[in-house]
Amino acid sequence: MGNRIKDKVAIVTGGAGGIGSATGTVFCEEGGKVVLVDRDGVALDDAAARIRDTVPGATVLTVIADVANEISAADIAAKTLDGFGRIDVLVNNAGIRSYSPLAEASAQSWQEILGVNLLSYAFMSKAVIPAMRASRQGSIINISSTYAVTGRPSMGQYDATKAAILALTRTLAFEETPNGIRANAVCPGFTLTPFHVAKAQANGQSAEDLRTADIDGCLMRRWADPREVAYPILWLASDEASYITASTLMVDGGRPVV
Ligand SMILES: NC(=O)c1ccc[n+]([C@@H]2O[C@H](COP(=O)([O-])OP(=O)(O)OC[C@H]3O[C@@H](n4cnc5c(N)ncnc54)[C@H](O)[C@@H]3O)[C@@H](O)[C@H]2O)c1
């Protein structure tokens, strides 16, 4: 076990999911105290139990909440401060997908995806900024996607939210750098999370099929393990990245060059 973020207090939204739980695990392995937030209480308990099992002495608090709700965001920040007295890191990671072509996308699905993938990032940032400003330091890491900067059919709603996250991140950096707060975005590529495994299984493929698949969309020709995305997030959370702000970090196995 290391100490790259020793005693830093980190909130991770979507903490029950693939990248979120891997981030929580890596943070605990490196001495952080983690608040995992998710609206899926069962998956959240499972994720926290797995972390406690694999990382001896891990400090994990769980909060069941819908982060698309501004009041929930304020409540999560308050619970974190009650539990740990400080907030050093926010990883905005909760996300949902929508597969409607834009010509068919409903107002309701727009509202849902904007609420989770964009507004929650804004609400959570707003909720933690006062505590970060008070300690004159903090790191906000917004999980976007490679599709923020490239195109494809049928996921326009998702891709639009991911592009908006990059603009949100830049503005946060402009506004909060004078207060000691860094803001950066991470754009994962193909990451083998339970979401993708379940989707593949519904189409008759196994997790092993995916793990061994030859992916022609990136130089690495394979999926990332969620920990391979969690480590760059850890780096941005740590003081090792003290001069990094307003950046967009592609964690994509070399997608733009293929
Ligand atoms: N897996 C990939 O290939 C990939 C690629 C690029 C970007 N991303 C992004 O990374 C992030 C995590 O992806 P993942 O694959 O781990 O997803 P996932 O589906 O495994 O996890 C997402 C988590 O967010 C939670 N969530 C959804 N809406 C919520 C809400 N309103 N309030 C609280 N929690 C909520 C879900 O319950 C789930 O546990 C997402 O933002 C996703 O868009 C993933």
The ligand as a MOL file (V3000), in Angstrom:
LIG
                    3D

  0  0  0     0  0            999 V3000
M  V30 BEGIN CTAB
M  V30 COUNTS 44 48 0 0 0
M  V30 BEGIN ATOM
M  V30 1 N -16.5640 2.3210 -19.6870 0
M  V30 2 C -16.1950 3.0110 -20.7280 0
M  V30 3 O -15.8040 2.4530 -21.7690 0
M  V30 4 C -16.2000 4.5240 -20.6700 0
M  V30 5 C -15.6070 5.2180 -21.7400 0
M  V30 6 C -15.6110 6.6140 -21.6940 0
M  V30 7 C -16.1870 7.2780 -20.6370 0
M  V30 8 N -16.7620 6.5830 -19.6190 0 CHG=1
M  V30 9 C -17.3720 7.3500 -18.5300 0
M  V30 10 O -16.8420 6.9160 -17.3060 0
M  V30 11 C -17.8200 7.0450 -16.2740 0
M  V30 12 C -17.9880 5.6910 -15.5780 0
M  V30 13 O -18.2890 4.7240 -16.5640 0
M  V30 14 P -18.4850 3.1720 -16.2090 0
M  V30 15 O -18.2970 2.4040 -17.4620 0
M  V30 16 O -17.7290 2.8300 -14.9800 0 CHG=-1
M  V30 17 O -20.0490 3.1980 -15.9340 0
M  V30 18 P -20.9830 2.3270 -14.9880 0
M  V30 19 O -22.3070 2.2870 -15.6600 0
M  V30 20 O -20.2880 1.0420 -14.6100 0
M  V30 21 O -21.0380 3.2340 -13.6770 0
M  V30 22 C -21.7650 4.4200 -13.6150 0
M  V30 23 C -22.3300 4.5250 -12.2230 0
M  V30 24 O -23.0410 5.7680 -12.1200 0
M  V30 25 C -24.1670 5.5360 -11.3210 0
M  V30 26 N -25.1740 6.5770 -11.5750 0
M  V30 27 C -25.8640 6.8000 -12.7240 0
M  V30 28 N -26.7020 7.8300 -12.5510 0
M  V30 29 C -26.5380 8.2700 -11.2770 0
M  V30 30 C -27.1400 9.3070 -10.5100 0
M  V30 31 N -28.0970 10.1000 -11.0290 0
M  V30 32 N -26.7340 9.4900 -9.2300 0
M  V30 33 C -25.7870 8.6690 -8.6840 0
M  V30 34 N -25.1930 7.6700 -9.3720 0
M  V30 35 C -25.5690 7.4740 -10.6510 0
M  V30 36 C -24.6620 4.1580 -11.7530 0
M  V30 37 O -25.5430 3.5710 -10.7950 0
M  V30 38 C -23.3520 3.4080 -11.9160 0
M  V30 39 O -22.9700 2.7360 -10.7240 0
M  V30 40 C -19.0920 7.5270 -16.9530 0
M  V30 41 O -19.1970 8.9200 -16.8220 0
M  V30 42 C -18.8760 7.1370 -18.4070 0
M  V30 43 O -19.5930 7.9730 -19.2880 0
M  V30 44 C -16.7790 5.2110 -19.6130 0
M  V30 END ATOM
M  V30 BEGIN BOND
M  V30 1 1 1 2
M  V30 2 2 2 3
M  V30 3 1 2 4
M  V30 4 1 4 5
M  V30 5 2 4 44
M  V30 6 2 5 6
M  V30 7 1 6 7
M  V30 8 2 7 8
M  V30 9 1 8 9
M  V30 10 1 8 44
M  V30 11 1 9 10
M  V30 12 1 9 42
M  V30 13 1 10 11
M  V30 14 1 11 12
M  V30 15 1 11 40
M  V30 16 1 12 13
M  V30 17 1 13 14
M  V30 18 2 14 15
M  V30 19 1 14 16
M  V30 20 1 14 17
M  V30 21 1 17 18
M  V30 22 2 18 19
M  V30 23 1 18 20
M  V30 24 1 18 21
M  V30 25 1 21 22
M  V30 26 1 22 23
M  V30 27 1 23 24
M  V30 28 1 23 38
M  V30 29 1 24 25
M  V30 30 1 25 26
M  V30 31 1 25 36
M  V30 32 1 26 27
M  V30 33 1 26 35
M  V30 34 2 27 28
M  V30 35 1 28 29
M  V30 36 1 29 30
M  V30 37 2 29 35
M  V30 38 1 30 31
M  V30 39 2 30 32
M  V30 40 1 32 33
M  V30 41 2 33 34
M  V30 42 1 34 35
M  V30 43 1 36 37
M  V30 44 1 36 38
M  V30 45 1 38 39
M  V30 46 1 40 41
M  V30 47 1 40 42
M  V30 48 1 42 43
M  V30 END BOND
M  V30 END CTAB
M  END
